[in-house]
Amino acid sequence: QTRFFACFATSLAAAAGGAFAANLFTLVIFYELLSLVTYPLVYHHEDEEGWAGSRKYLVYLMGASKSVLLAALALTYQIAGSLDFVPGGLLAGV
């Protein structure tokens, strides 16, 4: 139970870090951290169904972030020239 609450508290901290992110890169870093620290919450009961679900969870989240999220991050930086959050939107000056 201690592991559950430690991971839960860390996931809350990662979510708060993402909420206070000043740029898109920091938001992606906290999203990745949130994905990793919520992994133990999925398999907390440590039965076969939990392990199977946790493997799918990790593959889906890591697969999506590596293939789509990083490509979108690079494309946004290439188009906008910056990843900072600004009033009016990231692509307001484009």
N, C-alpha and C positions, 0 to 999 in steps of 0.2 A: 504494500500500500504506500510505502514511502516513495518508491520509484514512480508510482502513478502521480502523486502530488508534486514531486520534483519536476517531472516532465510537463505536467499541467502548468505549473508556475513558469517554467521556461517558455512554454508555448504562449502564455499570456504576455511575457516580456517581449518575445519575438513579434507578436501581433502589435504591441504598443510601439515597438521600434519601427515597424512598417508604417504605422499610422503617423509617426513623426518624421518620416523620411523626407529629406529636402530635395532629393533627386531620384530619378528612375533607377539608377544603379543601386543605390542604398535600399530602395524598395525591393528590388530583385534579390539582394543578399538576405534581407530579412524574410522574404518569402521562402527562400531555400532553407533557411534556418528553421522556419516554422514547419516546413515539410519534414525535415529530419527529426525534430523533437516531438512531433505528433505521431511518428511511426511507432514508438513503444506504447502509446495510448491505444493503438489499434489492436495490438496483440497482447494486451494486458492480462487476459485470462489464460493465455498460453495453452490453448487447446488447438486441435488441428484446424478448425474453422478460423480461429484467430490468426494462426500462422499463414494460412492461405490468403486470407483477406489482407494481411499486412504486406505480403509479397506483392500482391496486385496493386495495393495502394502506393507502394514505393516505386514500382515500375511505371505506373501511370503518371505519378507526379514528376519523377525524375525524367521520364521520357518526354513529357510535355515541356518541361522547363528547358531541357537541353536542346530539343529540336525547334520548338516554336518561340519560346520566350527569349532565348539568346539571339535568335535571328531577328526578332522584332526589336530587340534592344539595339543591335548593331545597325539595323535599317533606320531606326529613329535617330540615332546619333549621326548617321551619314546625312540624313535629310536636314535635321534641325541644327546640327553642329554643337548641341549641348543636350545634357540630360536633366538639367535643372527644371524644377517645377516653377512656372511663372504665371502671374495672373493672365488670364485669357487663353491659357493652354500651352502645351509644349511646342506645338507647331504654329503658334500664332504669327510669328514673323516670317513664315515661309510663304 
